[in-house]
Amino acid sequence: MATEGRVEPPGSNRPAATGAQRIGTPSPDEDVEVTVTLRGPQLPTADEITATPLDAGAYAARYGASAEDAAKVKQELESFGLQL
């Protein structure tokens, strides 16, 4: 994979989780599932939560990542040949 022109955003390289162990290298023929967490607005504290529940659409609109950020991440991952 070429990395020319790529920039690693500050804070994006995180140390391995405590207790994480490398168990091997996956086969190129093997599917690997990963979760990518995008930035979004700060979630409310317990004191800020209202008594009125939000449906999934309202929650996503208020606290979800922007569609623009999601599109950029999708484009970048697909440039590496990854499927989403």
C-alpha positions as CSV (number, residue, x, y, z in Angstrom):
1,M,0.0,0.0,0.0
2,A,1.3,3.4,-1.0
3,T,1.2,6.0,1.7
4,E,2.5,9.0,-0.3
5,G,0.4,12.1,0.4
6,R,-1.3,10.6,3.4
7,V,-1.4,12.4,6.7
8,E,-2.0,10.7,10.1
9,P,-4.3,13.0,12.1
10,P,-3.0,13.7,15.6
11,G,-4.4,11.3,18.1
12,S,-5.3,8.6,15.5
13,N,-2.5,6.2,16.4
14,R,-3.5,4.6,19.7
15,P,-1.6,2.1,21.7
16,A,-2.8,-1.5,21.9
17,A,-5.5,-2.1,24.5
18,T,-4.2,-3.4,27.8
19,G,-4.0,-7.2,27.6
20,A,-4.2,-7.3,23.8
21,Q,-2.1,-10.0,22.2
22,R,-1.1,-10.5,18.6
23,I,-2.2,-14.0,17.7
24,G,-0.9,-14.1,14.1
25,T,-1.1,-12.6,10.7
26,P,-4.4,-13.2,8.9
27,S,-4.5,-14.9,5.5
28,P,-5.0,-12.6,2.6
29,D,-8.0,-14.8,1.7
30,E,-9.6,-14.3,5.2
31,D,-12.2,-11.6,5.9
32,V,-11.4,-9.3,8.8
33,E,-14.0,-7.2,10.5
34,V,-13.1,-3.8,12.0
35,T,-15.0,-1.0,13.6
36,V,-14.1,2.6,12.8
37,T,-15.4,5.2,15.2
38,L,-15.9,8.7,13.8
39,R,-15.8,11.9,15.7
40,G,-19.1,13.4,16.6
41,P,-20.6,15.9,19.0
42,Q,-20.0,15.4,22.7
43,L,-22.6,13.0,24.2
44,P,-24.7,14.4,27.0
45,T,-23.9,13.8,30.6
46,A,-26.3,11.9,32.8
47,D,-27.5,15.3,34.1
48,E,-28.2,16.6,30.6
49,I,-30.3,13.7,29.5
50,T,-34.0,14.7,29.1
51,A,-36.9,12.6,30.1
52,T,-38.1,12.5,26.5
53,P,-36.4,9.6,24.6
54,L,-35.0,10.2,21.1
55,D,-35.8,7.9,18.3
56,A,-32.9,6.5,16.2
57,G,-33.1,9.2,13.6
58,A,-33.2,12.1,16.1
59,Y,-30.3,10.5,18.0
60,A,-28.2,10.2,14.8
61,A,-29.0,13.7,13.8
62,R,-28.0,15.1,17.2
63,Y,-25.0,12.9,18.1
64,G,-23.9,11.1,15.0
65,A,-20.8,11.8,12.8
66,S,-21.3,14.1,9.9
67,A,-22.2,12.6,6.5
68,E,-19.2,14.4,5.1
69,D,-16.8,12.8,7.6
70,A,-18.3,9.3,6.9
71,A,-17.9,9.9,3.1
72,K,-14.3,10.9,3.5
73,V,-13.5,7.8,5.6
74,K,-15.4,5.5,3.2
75,Q,-13.4,7.0,0.2
76,E,-10.1,6.6,2.0
77,L,-10.8,3.0,3.1
78,E,-11.9,2.0,-0.4
79,S,-8.7,3.5,-1.9
80,F,-6.9,0.7,0.0
81,G,-9.2,-1.9,-1.6
82,L,-11.3,-2.4,1.5
83,Q,-15.0,-3.2,1.3
84,L,-17.6,-1.5,3.4
